[in-house]
Amino acid sequence: MAGDVGVQDYPIVWKKNVAPDHVELILQAPMLARAVPGQFVHVRTPGTLRRPISFSRIDPESGQVGLLFQVVGEGTAWLSQRSENSLLNIIGPLGRGFPPPKAERPWCLVGGGVGIPPLYAALYAWRHRVTAPISVILGARTADYVIMRQDFAKLVNQPIEVTTDDGSLGSKGTVLGPLARWRSRHPEGQVFACGPTPMLAGVANLLQGMGSVYLALEQRMGCGVGACLACVVLGEGENGPEWRRVCHDGPVFSAEELIWR
């Protein structure tokens, strides 16, 4: 975990609607800007539980971070209505992020839906350290929900591959088709992926035995610090299967650490 975890109020300095029911907030938060891509914050909203949101941007130079989320309930609806200069009460940075990619190995970032933002944070942080080709594959239900595509395009020198369920943008289908073709060209590569659990299970199965495959899980959380055991997933332990806390042991795991059922 990078830096010290703290509870603090941070101001919103910029707000943007990036897709239907998807909002990105930019915060002036120097303490959070020391986070590792793949980590997350717990944001206070009205009601009992905070909302976990991954970093979409981390910029240590400006001290700003981005939080991009989908409006799915009362908490995120309240967040989407916050205006610039409003303060958000945040615990973070939390969890385990991605490891830095290996410089000499081809790198592929695979994002689905609202799992796309933490991959952009990883690309922004580490694009200059990777000397091998960098590929990006983004998937969503329809063209309207392919978020941050132009942001990725500014940082890589080859086309972004897009898949949509209905074929309204890019190729029709899931990210697994382009990913299979990428693996056939780069069997020695490394993959970072984030998205819905079925997508991550497909990525793990497709790339089984490849190594250097890291998955950022999306999971409902209670406390966000590993105490309540509300976000556990099954992993490989020294003596057999054991439960892993997504908020504390993850949300980023090596694909080999997890058991998919």
NORNOR-V441525 format. One line per field, one symbol per residue. ss: DSSP state (H for helix, E for strand, C for the rest). phi: phi as a letter, one per 30 degrees, with the letter a starting at -180 (. if undefined). burial: + if it has 24 or more other C-alpha atoms within 12 Angstrom, else -. A space follows every 50 residues. Layout:
ss=???
phi=???
burial=???
//
This chain:
ss=CCCCCEEEEEEEEEEEEEECCEEEEEEECCCHHHCCCCCEEEECCCCCCC EEEEEEEEECCCCEEEEEEECCCHHHHHHHCCCCCCEEEEEEEECECCCC CCCCCCEEEEEEHHHCHHHHHHHHHHHHHCCCCEEEEEEECCHHHCCCHH HHHCCCCCCCEEEECCCCCCEECCHHHHHHHHHHHCCCCEEEEECCHHHH HHHHHHCCCCCCEEEECCCCCCCCCCCCCCCEEEEEECCEEEEEECCCCC EEEEHHHECCC
phi=.dicdbcacbddcabbdcaeibbccccdaedddcdcejdbbccdbejdcd cdbddcbbbeddicbcbcbcdbadddddddcdceidccdbcldbiccdde dddccebbcbbbhdddedddeddddbdddccddccbbbbadbedcdcidd ddddcbcbeddbbbdcidaicdkcdddddddddddbdcdbbcbaldeedd ddddddceidihcbccdcadbcdibjccidbdbdbdcdcjdbdcdddcdb dcbdeddcccb
burial=+---+--+-++++-++-+--+++++++++++++++++++++++++----+ +++++++++----++++++++---++--++-+----++++++++++++++ ++---++++++++++++++++++++++--+--+++++++++++++++++- -+--++---++++++---+++-++++++++-++---+-+++++++++-++ ++++-+++--+++++++++++++++-----+++-+-------++++++++ +++++++++--
//
